[in-house]
Amino acid sequence: MRAMLIANPKATSTSRRARDLLARAFSGDLDLVIAETSHRGHATELARRAAAEEYDAVIALGGDGTVNEAVNGLLEKGPSPDLPALAVLPIGSANVFARALGLPGDPVGATRVVLDALRAGRYRTVGLGTACHPGGTERYFTFCAGVGLDAEVVREVERRRGAGAKADPSLYVRTAVRHFFSGTDRRRPAVTLEVPGRPPISGLFLAFISNTSPWTYMGPLPVNPSPKANFSRGLDIFGMRSLGVVPTVEALARMLTARTRPVQGRHMLNLHDVAEVTLRAERPVAFQLDGDYLGEQEHITFRSVPKAIRIVI
């Protein structure tokens, strides 16, 4: 079996030694090619090459950003049963997709699971989401997308990481609190949500689009606005009609304690199992996919793609 190991040498807590140890673990079972990323988008280029050269599997060693890029490279021409399967070895700061799949949080434990699955020929096919804005290409996401406050926080965290800050849960929490009180517009809602066949819903400050649950993690704690979201259904959408302190704290508290019921309330919106949703904004708003900031947009359409990719697990 031919496989390409795509490794991000800059992912949190990774190292060349760890990469070499993991590669050695696979060497007895796979004809393995190791490819290190060197710039943003490089994992997409490498996965695209692996698909074109008909590799059997692509192994993504990195965080959610590396996984997202690999997925978009594999699926550049759309889903197909002939594409390489994807294996995930989490070595980032959040690893939401890997955790949603049920993989161990450390790369060594995940390697054992992936090796067992490869030897047994065991795969799981999961659905994904896509996002497309006017003039842009369609891009896949594995677990979440966000428009508004959470994307603004991702943008600020990326800026701070670029300045040398360590990416850990405390950085996200500090940045979110600071930005909530001094960086975001909490007075003028900009977003209108449109689902085909339903009346539009306006007056939203933010929206989360979930392909699985939880939406993200705060360290070990799952943040779960849409607990019913899963890889075998459509997309779930959570929105906020107010960013007042009390409604926001109430929403966050419910997200941290939600287990089976969607987070709902007077200032909250939750839709389940939606095939397509469009978000329109009165002004450019921040936009993120799988924790990767993608600029500001005024119109984005999200779609569910059932049975999009095979996962080694």
Helices and strands as residue ranges (DSSP letters): E 2-7, H 16-27, E 31-36, H 42-52, E 57-62, H 64-74, E 85-90, H 96-100, H 107-120, E 123-132, E 139-141, E 144-147, H 149-162, H 169-182, E 191-194, E 201-204, E 206-210, E 216-218, E 221-223, E 235-240, H 245-257, E 268-274, E 276-289, E 292-312
